[in-house]
Amino acid sequence: MNQEHADGDMPPAASVSGGVKAALVVVSALLFLEAVALVAIIVWLVVDLVTLEPSSYPTAIALIVLVVIGAVWVGAVAIASLRRASWSRAAAIVWQILQVSIAVGAFQGLFARPDVGWLLLVPAVTVIGLLLWTPVRLAYTRQEDGDRAPDGA
């Protein structure tokens, strides 16, 4: 039995199902927390727009629109992750890479904010690591995806 799994195949489902389920819960929870954080940033940006005078109204409004699009997207990815939609894994990884790039920027420069950098970096690396873990990757793969012929028939 040990010989069967020596080539890197996934161990029996009974031995990893608890760990995989926990990983799936962590991924979905972190995605939902990121979506909630984006909503909080939207509220903060709108309050700032109303109470303070921005140097450029079009830029302030464009930033709010971009954050709204991001919040809707991350929310959709989080919901799809709960359903284990195959596309949500790739979308979540792309979002986490964007988050890592923002975190790296937060560590540098004249107005560096290492606290913000760590708040962005730790969940992003956690989600990427979990989504690249083979049992989790396989959990996002549909059975019929492997059975489908290349021509779609």
N, C-alpha and C positions, 0 to 999 in steps of 0.2 A: 504494500500500500504506500509506503514512503517512497518507493521507487517511481510510482506513477506521478507524483507531484514534484519530483526532483528537477524536471525540465522547466519549471516555472508556471505550470498550470495552476489555476485557482484551486485551493483546498476545498473540501466538501462544503456545501452551503450551510450545513448545520454549525460548522465551526467558525464561520465568519459572518453569519447573518446578523448577529447582534452588533458586531463592530461596524459592519457596513450600514446597518440601519442608523446607528449613532452618527456615523459620518454623514449620511444623507440628511439627518436632522440638523447637524451643525451647519452644513452648507446652506440649507434652506433658511435656517434661523439667521445666519450672517447676511444672507442676501436681503431678507426682510428688514433687518436692522439697518443695512445700508440704504434701503429705500426710505425708511422712516427718517434717517439722518438727512437725506436729500430733501424730504418734505420740510424738515425743520430749517434747513438752509433756505428753502423757498420763502418760508414765513419771515425769516430774518432779513432776506433781501427785499421783500416787499415792505416790511416795516421801515427799513433804511431808506427805501425809495420815497416813502410817504413822509417821513420825519426829517430827513436830511436832503440837502440839495446836491445831487450828483454832478460831477464835472461834465458828464454827457448823459442826457436822458436816453437817447437811442442805445448807447452801450449798456446802460443799466437794465433797460427793458430786454435787450438781446440776451444778456446774461441770465435774467430770470427765465426767459423762454427756453434757453439751453438747459438750465437746471430742471425745469418742468419736464422737458423731453427725457432727460436722464432719469428722473424719478419714475416716470411712467415706464420707461424701458426696464429699469432694475426691478420695479414691482412686477412687471410681466414675466421677467426671467425668474423671479422668486416663486411666483405662482406656478409657472411651468416646471420649475425644479421640484416642487411638491408632487407634481404629476409625473415626474421623471421623463418629461418630453426630451427626446434625443437632442434637439437643437439647443435646449437650455444650457447644456454643459458647455458648448463652445461659446455661447453668448456670455455666460458667467466668467469664463476664462478671459475673454476679451475685456470685459468690464474690470476684472481684477488687474489686468496688465495696465490698463489706463490708470487705475487707482495707485499702482506701484509707481508709475511715472510721476504722478502728482506728489506722492510721498517723498520720492527722491528730491523733487524740487523744494519740498517743505524743509528738508534738511540743509539746504544751501542758501547762499545769498545774503544780502544785507538784512532782509526781514525774515530770516530763518526761524521756523517754528518746529523744533524737533518733537514737541509733544503732539502736534498735529500729524507730523510725519509718522510717528509710531502708531497713532490711532488709525492711520490709513494702511500702513505697511503690514502690521500683524494680521488683521483679518484677511487681507488680500493674499498673503503668502499661505495662510491656513487654507483658504478656499481653493487656491490653485493646487496646493499639495494634495488635498483630499480628492479633488476632481481628477487628478492624474493618477491616483492610486487605482490599480487594476480592478479590484472588486467593485469600486464605485463607478469606474468607467463602464464596466460591464452592466451595472445596474441601470445606467442611462441608455443602454443599447436595447432596442426592441428585438424580440426574437424574429419577427417577420422581416426585419432589415437584412438579416443574414441569409434568409431563405429566398428573397426576391431576386429574380433574374436581372442581369444588367440592362436589358431592354425595357424593364418596367412591367413585363407580363407576369 
